[in-house]
Every structure is written in C-alpha cells, then in structure tokens.
C-alpha cells in the first residue's frame, strides 16, 4: 500500500526533525520525507491521511509489556493486548519471560513470535529467561533462545538467590555480547512488602519495601559488571538513591542503561489513598522526593527510557484488600499521554518525551525501530497532543482494566497507528 501522510508536524528525535513535513510510504518503508506541498513525482497514494494539526512520530517502543500468553489468557490475550498497543501508538514492544510456561525454550519463543506475526500488528520482541524456569539455578541455552528470536535475557520479577549463578550468567552473556535485563530488588529484604517503607505504610499497617532493597541489589549488580564487563539494563528504577548509584556507574564507564515506568513519573505512595488496589504495583510508588528524582533523572539522561510496564490483571486478582491484590496496571494505552504529561508545556518538551519512548528505547534493544529515516520500516504514530480523554475502563482495549489513572483526564490521543506501512489502527 502507498500512503501519503500530509500536513503533519513530524517529530523524529533520532534524525533531528521537528518541523512540518509530508511522509510518503511505499512497500512498508518510508519512501520520502518532504516539505508540505512538495509533490513526489510518480507517486500515486492508495490512501491519504490528513495530519493537519497532528503530530507524526515514529511508532512507540515499549520496553516492558506483558501480553499474558502463553498461560495467562484469562488475564489477557495476544489479540486484546496488541489491539491496546495499536490504540496506544505502540508498534514495537518487549515482553518479559514470566509466562506459563516460562520463555526458556526456543519452541515457546518461536510460537509466541509466530502468533504475534499472524496478527499483523505490533512487533513483539521476547526476552528469554536467564535461568531455567526462572528458578535461579541453571542457566538457559541463551544462544538457542537468541536464534529463536530473544533480544536479551531477564529474570522478570524472580530473584537469583545464589550470586554465583548471576556471576556465571553475566560471564556467559559477556562472551556472546548479550544484554542482561534485571530489576534491582534484593532477594530477601522487602520481598514480602507491598508499599514503600515510610510513614504512610506505617500508618496504613502495610508491609514495606525499603529503598535499600533497590540499592543493595544495585551494588551487587555493579560489582558483577565490573568483574565481567557484561552489559546490563536495569528495569523500572524507583528511588532517588538508586538513581544516584546509576549516575555514578555511568560516570565510571559501566555499560548500564535503565528505564522507569510511566506510572512512577507521576505518582507517589500517597496515591495509595484508601487502600486503592489499582495503585498496587511493583516496585511500589515511593516518596515525593523519589518521584522528583525520577523526573530529574529523565531530564539529565540518567534514565534512558520510559516504559508502560503494562501488566494486565483480572478482577478476581485485583479487587481484593490492598495487601492481597496482585501487583500490576494496564499501561500500553497510557504510555504516550503519561510521557507528554511529564514534560507539560516546557520548551522542547514534546521532543524529549517522544525520544524517551522511541529512539532512546530502541537504542536499548539495539534494533532499527523508533525512527523514520528514508528506507526505514514505516512504523508510525499519528496523534493529537491537544485532545483530552478520560481514562475509563470501557475506553481501554486491553483486557486489563485496572490502572491508578482511572478517572484522570490526559492529553494526547492516537489518531492512527501504522505498522510496516499497514494502517493497523485509525480513529
């Protein structure tokens, strides 16, 4: 299909474009980017999208989206979650390995990739399990999993109790230039906690997760990185103290990157309110000081990318007392508006926000997505930054309807999502 996206404001941080441009798409690729009104000779569009007053950006790249297949189809299905991705403008997403069965065998990875491909929507990039069954004992066959389509290796939320195992995993990963994705969480301290350790959790009688659960894990990870030279991506940072350690590690030259969930940019432990289970997430929302440090870390580059941390949870596991509710929140459709909310009206803010959910995220996974150079895959998000929409369960395509932002009005509505030149969603 030949597409002509005309009169839109193109923002492509990877290529330094922030101007009114027309985009031409042919054979699934970006054929040309020209000034408005400039006619491309011998190009007859099958479809024209008038993007007057709209932003045209690369398709969003989400570094953490649980699709719940295989094994948890009662929580969500590939069909529902990829449709949510389309409504959120997400054209490439990374899925953690904590499915059932765990993504620790090539056949499972190939099956997931095939299922996703047949739906002809977002590009799905699985993380392989770092250890067999995520049990933290025996390493997986990382080379075979890479051949099957895994882009990196992770333990998801499961800790490795034996540091020797993590050392061997990082040595192996360094040998083959794989990246290890870890969420910094001490395997013992705070494992039974449900809220940030502080005055609020004390008053509510909730078991706490102290900041040192994050910092202790970071110290261990960084020492192992120094010993092995392995590349590590830190998932969903949550504290000011943790970010300061990451900042120092980067200054020391360690090959480390990190992300933060879109929810943690805005919310604090005070948003638990009267034990709202929708605010039960992992890691927990922390103090206002931590939240402010996250916003600053995004601005100064300590935090490399924003992810949705999309984790659909069904009513049976969510509508429970706070301490018993399953952690998680839907986020694919909120990634864009929450990123825009972070920058607000600050000069150049739109470019910064889009960079964190496109090119910067793409750089972490090392794939040529998140940008719109001529000849690149035509993965495109067209959105209106000035339309406010109310976050309601009925408005979400995801099977998971639970988010702490229910009832909020957010700016930024996706009008069209294009994947490899195919209009996968249009409002």
JODAMO-V760871 format. One record per helix or strand. SS is the DSSP state (2 for helix, 1 for strand). FROM is the first residue (numbers start at 1). LEN is the number of residues. If there is no record, write none. Layout:
ss/from/len
SS/FROM/LEN
SS/FROM/LEN
This chain:
ss/from/len
1/3/10
2/13/3
1/17/10
1/29/6
1/47/4
1/55/4
1/60/3
1/65/2
2/78/10
1/90/6
2/106/14
1/123/4
1/128/2
1/131/1
2/132/3
1/139/1
2/142/7
1/153/2
2/163/14
1/179/4
1/195/2
2/199/6
1/208/2
2/212/17
1/231/4
2/240/12
1/256/6
2/263/3
2/269/4
2/277/3
2/288/13
1/305/3
1/310/2
2/315/4
1/329/1
2/335/9
2/349/8
2/359/7
1/377/1
1/380/11
2/393/3
1/409/11
1/422/5
